[in-house]
């Protein structure tokens, strides 16, 4: 029964897949199997998906190697003047000092960024206009600020649960500092982002580059990459308690 279910899923995914690959990977999560990488693009939405199914080299059934959230690399819905993103930050979201970025968080906004929400390990609501911004999260932390637009740039001063600070927002760049506590900077474009911060005595960096069938993702949970080498692809996953590295060979286009 389990094998039949997996087989039906494979057939369904192959119907919409850009490529079907044969994978061979070594490591603590070593496996031999099939990887399906669909490209999904319609209306104003785009998604990068990754479905690896493998037979564990140490024995076992043909099982999914990744969870559903791990299989969704990127979701971007442009509803100008609003939108929804998963696994990719929205530049206004990163300007709030009480919202920490997580690789698997969903952010949505409307009215040109004036009203939005983040759903993740710490959920948050934010409100922003050209002159005022406010945010509160599920941990009870807050951020209230006043902004001064200067052309396409925005200068701001704020008070938050992390302290008083000031920042600059110049899309696609953001930077703020809280004297005595730390700073955050972010660069965000369509499928590329870099976020670094030193706050509350902790330093962290998150970055990603995501393309149709390639990606490089580095975050607090580890690193994952799939990079094309001609027709082949090098795939790597490094996490605290699991890792694999190997090659992916296209068998159906």
Secondary structure, DSSP 8 states (H G I E B T S, - for coil): -HHHHHHHHHHHHHHHEEEEEEEEEEETT-EEEEEEEEEEEETTEEEEE-EEEEEETTS--EEESS-HHHHEEEEEEE-SS-EEEESS--HHHHT-TT----TT-EEEEETTTTEEEEESSS-EEEEE-SSEEEEEETTS-EEEEEEEEETTEEEEEEEETTEEEEEEEETTEEEEEETTTEEEEEEE-SSEEEEEEEETTEEEEEEEEE-SS-EEEEETTEEEEEEEETTEEEEEEEESS-EEEEEEEEEE-
